[in-house]
Amino acid sequence: MASVVAHMRSLPPATKAVMAATSALSLGTMLVRYRGAADTSDWTTDAGRYVQARPGLLLSYPWTILTTSFVEPGIVLLVYGLGMLATVGGFLEQQWGTRGYVNFLLVLAVAPTITASLAVFILHLVRGTSDVLYTTTVSGLAGILAGFTVGLKQLAPDYTVKLFRGSFGFRVNDLPGFYTLVFPIVFTLMGDLGGVLLVNVGFFEAFVYLRFFKRTGSVRGDRSEAFAFSSFFPEFVQPVVRRVSTAVYSAAVACRVITSEEGYQQAIDLEAVGPVSPDAEPVASGPVQFAELDAVVASDGPSLTEDSDAERRRALATKALDMRLGSSSVP
C-alpha cells in the first residue's frame, strides 16, 4: 500500500490533475443520479446532461464537448480508467513533457467527441428518427485510452509487458489491435454506442495527430516506417492497407492538409543542424542555402534521419517504460 501511495505522489502534474478531474466529475455524476434515481435514457431528467455529451444537445450544452471525455458512468470503468491514467498517462507525460501531453489529451478529448456525434447524426438521418440523438451518450475515457495505446506503440513498440509473474505477456505493438477489437465488443454488449464510436475514432485520430501534427522540436509528426498505418494491421493485409493509406495520404498532401514528405525531411535536416547562432553570418536563401545545408548534414554535422531518430527515441522510451513498470509494481 505504501508503494502505491508513493507512486501516486510521484505522478507528473497534468496526470494528477486529469485523474482528480475525472474522479470528481464521474463520482459527482454517479452521486447525483443515485440520489435522484433518474432514468439516464430520459435526457430531460438526467442530471448527467450538464457534463456528458448527447449529440442532440451539443448546441445547448457546448462545454460538454470537453467535459464528457472525463465522465465515466460506472465504477468499474472508472477504476480501470484511473489506473490507465496513472500508469500509461504518467509515462506519456514524462516522455512528451506536460505541454505535449496536455495537447494530446485535448485532441483526444474534443476531436473524437465531435466525430462520434457526427456519426450519430448520420445514423439519425439514415433511420429517420431523432431518438438516437438524445438517447446516445458519447462519454467516458474510451477515446483517450485508445489513443494511449497508439502513443505506447509509437514510443516502445517492441516492449513486452509481463503479467502474473511472467506467465502471461504481450508486446506493446499488439496493444492497439487488442484494444480496438475487444472493447468495442464490450461496449456493444453494454449497449453503449458512444463507447464503440469513441474507441475506433480515438484510435484513428490519435494516429493522425501523432503521425502528422504532434510537434517535436521543429518537426511535426513521426513519418518513420515503424509507425506507418499499415503496421497496426496483420501482415497478410498490410499490402492492401498500405495502398489505401498511400492514396489517402497523397490526397491529403494535394489538399495541403498535411506537409509532403519533402517538407518533412527538410524539417528533419534543419533539426539536425540545430539552431543558428545570433552572431553567425546571414545565410543566403534559395538553392545555395539548401546546398550548404546538405553539405553540413553530409559531412561533420550530426546525421539525423527520421528512422534513426525515431529508433533512438523508442530505445529511450522502452528503457523508461521498463523502469516505470518495475517501480510501480506492488510486492
Secondary structure by P-SEA (a helix, b strand, c coil): caaaaaaaaaccaaaaaaaaaaaaaaaaaaaaaaaaccccccccccccccccccccccccccccccccccccccaaaaaaaaaaaaaaaaaaaaaccaaaaaaaaaaaacaaaaaaaaaaaaaaaaacccccccccccccaaaaaaaaaaaaaaccccbbbbcccccbbbbccaaaaaaaccaaaaaaaaccaaaaaaaaaaaaaaaaaaacccccccccccccccccccccccccaaaaaaaaaaaaaaaaaaacccccaaaaaaaaaaaaacccccccccccccaaaaaaaaaaaacccccccaaaaaaaaaaaaaaaaaaaaaaaccc
